[in-house]
Every structure is written in C-alpha cells, then in structure tokens.
Amino acid sequence: MSGRLSPGSVSTKLQRIAELPRTAPSRPKTTLAHHIDKEWMHEAWRRTRRDAAPGIDGTTAEEYAK
C-alpha cells in the first residue's frame, strides 16, 4: 500500500461493510476487525475533528494522538 487512502477508498470500504447484512443475510456477522487496517484507521484519525468532544471513554483527540 502506498501513502494515504483516498476519501473514495474509505467510502468504498465503509459501503462494503454496510452492505454485508443485505448481501449475505445468513452469514454470521461476528466481527468487522478484518475490514479495518492500519491505513483505514490512519485516514479515520486524519478526518477526526481535533476540537470535538471527548469520546465515550473520555479520551480527547489530543490524548489519543499521544
């Protein structure tokens, strides 16, 4: 893989995850971990608002960056 993911590739991956229940309704959905890779997480972090409220666990963007 090279560099950052494009917004389109992130959207495509999210769309595939969202379509799983419709395309394979009888297939068990036990985890989504295999759909999430380092590049995808980095792009999600890049898109995170740094001035947003802390997450449900109380972690701020600044704390998470460390």
N, C-alpha and C positions, 0 to 999 in steps of 0.2 A: 504494500500500500504506500501511496505517496502523499505526504502533506495532509492538509485538512480535507475533510469531507465537504462536498458542496451542499448547499441547502437542499438541492434536489435529491441527492442521495440519502440525506437524513429523512426527508419527507417520504421517499420511496420505501425506506426500511420501516418507518412508522406505519405506512399504509399496509405493508405486508403483515405486520404484527396485528393490526386492526382487522384484517380480513381473515385471519386464521379461524375464528369461530364460524364464519359463513362458509368458507371453502372446505373445511374438514370438521363438520359439526360432531361427528362421532369420535374423533381423535381426542384423547385426553390432553388437557392443557395444564400441565403441572408446573412449568417454568418458562420464563421468557429469557432467561440468562443467556442462552446460546445465540440469541439475536442481538445481544449487546456486546460490542467490542470496544477496545480502547479508543479508537478513532471516533466512534459514535459518542462515547462519553465525553471526549475532549470537545467535540462540537457542541454538545449539550451544555457543557460548562461555559464555553465561549459565548453562548446565547443567554446565559443567566444574567439577569439584572443584578448588578452589584449593590444597588441601593434598595433592593426588595426586602421584605420582612424575612426574618429567620424561618427556616424550615420547621416542620412539625417536631423535629428533635431539638430545636433551639439553636441549631448551627447557622451562623451567618455565612455569607459568601466569603467574607474576609477570613474567617476561621477555616473554612473548607479549603481555601487556596493554600493555606499553610500545610 
